[in-house]
Amino acid sequence: MRIIKVDKTLFKQKIRMIFLKKLSSITKKSKNSNIFKKSLSVFIIITILLFIIFNVGKKNILKIIYPIKYEKIVKKYSKEMNVDKFLIYSIIKVESNFKEKSISRSGAKGLMQIMNATAKECANKVGIKIVLPDDLFSADLNIRLGTFYIKNLLKKYNDNLPIALAAYNAGIGNVNSWFGKDIGNINFNKIINRVRFFQTKTYIKKVIFYYKKYKNIYKE
C-alpha cells in the first residue's frame, strides 16, 4: 500500500484559497437575502473550527472539553483517601460540570452533588463539623466529603466501580435491592440491565466514559 505524505503548509494554503473563493461568492450575493446570512454563518463556524484545529491542536481541544479544575483540592483528598483523581474529576464533570453553587432538583449540592443527609453522615465519620447547606458550596469541603463517600462505596462493593457509581447516584438502598449480595464477577452489561433507573444507567456510562477520557488525555 502506498503511503501519501501530506505537506501541512501546502494543505493549509489550499484550505485558505478555498475559503477565500467561498467568501468571494458569498459576498456577491445580496446582503439582504437569507441565503447570504446562512452562508456567512456556516462560513464563520467552519473557519473558527479550522482555526482551532490548526492552531490549538487536538489534545488542547480535549483539555478544554475535559478540564482539570480545583486541582490542589482534588489531588489532596484523592491521595489522602487513595482514590484515583481522574475518577473524582469525572464525577465532578457529570454531577455539576465544575459549578460550585450547583443544586439539583432533588436537592443535591455543590461540585460533587451531595445530599444533606449524606454530607452529615460522611462528616461524622471524617470527624468534622459542618453547617448545612452552606458548607456544601465550599469546593474544599464538598470534594473532601464526595471523595470520602465514593471511597466508602468502592470499599462496600468490592471495588466494583459501576455498582459504586450506581449507589452514588441512586442510593445504597436501591442498589441493594437491585443486586443483593450478587456483586462478585457480574459484568458491566448485566449491571446496567439490573439498574432500574434510566437516569442512573446514563450516569454510570457517562462517568466511566469521562474517566477513560481523563486518564487518556492526562496520562502521566
C-alpha positions in Angstrom: 0.0 0.0 0.0 1.4 3.4 -1.0 1.5 6.0 1.8 1.0 9.6 0.7 2.7 12.3 2.7 0.7 15.5 3.2 2.5 18.8 3.2 0.8 20.6 6.1 1.8 24.1 4.9 0.5 23.4 1.4 -2.7 21.9 2.8 -3.3 25.0 4.9 -2.7 27.2 1.8 -5.2 25.2 -0.2 -7.8 25.5 2.6 -7.3 29.2 2.7 -7.8 29.5 -1.0 -11.0 27.5 -0.9 -12.4 29.7 1.8 -11.4 32.9 0.1 -13.2 31.7 -3.0 -16.2 30.8 -0.9 -16.2 34.2 0.8 -16.0 35.9 -2.5 -19.0 34.0 -3.9 -21.0 34.7 -0.7 -20.3 38.5 -0.8 -21.5 38.6 -4.4 -25.0 37.6 -3.2 -27.5 40.1 -1.9 -26.6 41.0 1.7 -30.3 41.2 2.5 -31.0 37.7 1.5 -31.5 34.8 3.9 -29.1 32.7 1.7 -26.3 35.2 2.4 -26.9 35.2 6.1 -27.0 31.4 6.3 -23.9 31.0 4.1 -22.0 33.6 6.1 -22.9 31.9 9.4 -21.7 28.5 8.1 -18.5 30.0 6.7 -17.7 31.7 10.0 -18.3 28.5 12.0 -16.2 26.4 9.7 -13.4 29.0 9.7 -13.4 29.1 13.5 -13.3 25.3 13.8 -10.4 25.0 11.3 -8.5 27.8 13.1 -8.9 25.9 16.4 -7.8 22.6 14.9 -4.7 24.0 13.1 -3.6 26.4 15.9 -4.7 24.8 19.1 -4.3 21.1 18.4 -6.5 18.1 19.2 -5.1 17.4 22.6 -5.5 21.0 23.8 -9.1 21.0 22.5 -9.7 17.8 24.5 -8.3 19.6 27.6 -10.8 22.4 27.1 -13.7 19.8 26.9 -12.3 17.7 29.8 -10.8 20.4 32.1 -8.7 20.0 35.3 -10.1 22.3 37.9 -9.7 22.5 41.7 -6.5 20.6 41.1 -4.9 21.1 44.5 -8.0 20.1 46.4 -8.7 17.0 44.2 -5.0 15.9 44.5 -5.0 16.4 48.2 -8.1 14.3 49.0 -7.7 11.7 46.3 -4.2 11.0 47.6 -5.3 11.0 51.2 -8.2 8.6 50.5 -6.5 6.5 47.9 -9.0 7.3 45.1 -7.9 7.9 41.5 -8.0 11.7 41.0 -9.3 11.2 37.4 -12.4 9.4 38.8 -13.1 12.4 41.0 -12.7 14.8 38.0 -15.1 12.6 36.1 -17.7 12.6 38.8 -17.5 16.3 39.2 -17.9 16.9 35.5 -21.0 14.7 35.3 -22.5 15.9 38.6 -22.0 19.7 38.3 -19.7 20.4 35.4 -17.4 22.1 37.9 -20.0 24.6 39.2 -19.6 25.1 42.9 -23.1 26.5 43.5 -24.9 23.8 41.6 -28.2 22.5 43.1 -30.1 19.5 41.6 -33.8 19.1 41.6 -33.5 16.5 44.3 -31.5 18.9 46.5 -28.0 17.6 46.0 -25.5 20.4 46.2 -22.1 21.6 45.2 -19.4 20.2 42.9 -20.0 16.5 43.7 -23.7 17.0 44.3 -24.0 15.7 47.8 -27.4 15.4 49.7 -27.6 16.9 53.2 -28.1 13.5 54.9 -25.1 12.0 53.1 -23.0 15.1 54.0 -23.9 14.8 57.6 -23.1 11.1 57.7 -19.8 11.5 56.0 -18.8 14.5 58.1 -19.5 12.4 61.3 -17.3 9.6 60.0 -14.5 12.0 59.0 -14.8 13.8 62.3 -15.6 17.3 61.3 -18.4 19.7 62.0 -20.4 21.2 59.1 -23.1 23.8 58.7 -25.7 22.7 56.2 -26.4 23.6 53.5 -23.9 26.4 53.2 -20.7 24.3 53.7 -21.6 22.1 50.7 -20.9 25.0 48.4 -17.3 25.1 49.6 -15.2 23.4 47.0 -12.8 22.0 49.6 -15.4 20.5 51.9 -17.6 19.2 49.0 -14.7 17.4 47.3 -13.5 16.1 50.7 -16.9 14.6 51.5 -17.6 13.4 48.0 -14.2 11.7 47.7 -14.7 10.1 51.1 -18.2 8.9 50.1 -17.1 7.3 46.8 -14.1 5.7 48.6 -16.5 4.0 51.0 -18.9 2.9 48.3 -16.0 1.3 46.4 -15.0 -0.5 49.6 -18.5 -1.6 50.3 -19.0 -3.0 46.8 -15.5 -4.7 46.5 -14.1 -2.0 44.1 -16.9 -2.6 41.6 -16.9 0.8 40.0 -20.2 0.7 38.1 -22.1 -0.6 41.2 -20.4 2.1 43.4 -21.4 4.8 40.9 -25.0 3.4 40.9 -25.1 3.8 44.7 -23.6 7.3 44.5 -26.4 8.3 42.1 -29.4 6.3 43.2 -28.6 5.5 46.8 -27.4 2.4 48.7 -31.0 1.2 49.3 -31.8 1.0 45.6 -28.5 -0.7 44.8 -29.0 -3.3 47.5 -32.5 -4.1 46.2 -31.2 -4.4 42.6 -28.2 -6.6 43.3 -28.5 -8.0 46.8 -25.2 -9.8 47.6 -24.6 -10.6 43.9 -21.7 -8.1 43.3 -18.9 -10.5 42.6 -17.9 -11.1 38.9 -21.1 -9.6 37.4 -20.2 -8.0 34.1 -20.9 -4.4 33.0 -23.9 -5.2 30.8 -25.6 -7.2 33.5 -25.1 -4.3 35.9 -26.7 -1.9 33.5 -29.6 -4.2 32.9 -30.3 -4.6 36.6 -30.3 -0.9 37.3 -33.9 0.2 37.2 -33.5 3.9 36.7 -32.7 5.2 33.2 -31.0 8.3 34.7 -28.7 6.0 36.8 -27.8 3.9 33.8 -26.9 7.0 31.8 -24.9 8.4 34.8 -22.8 5.2 35.2 -22.0 5.2 31.4 -21.1 8.9 31.4 -18.8 8.8 34.4 -16.9 5.7 33.1 -16.7 7.3 29.6 -15.2 10.6 31.1 -13.0 8.6 33.4 -11.4 6.8 30.4 -11.1 10.2 28.6 -9.4 11.9 31.6 -6.9 9.0 32.0 -6.1 9.0 28.3 -5.7 12.8 27.9 -3.7 13.4 31.1 -1.8 10.2 31.4 1.5 10.7 33.3 
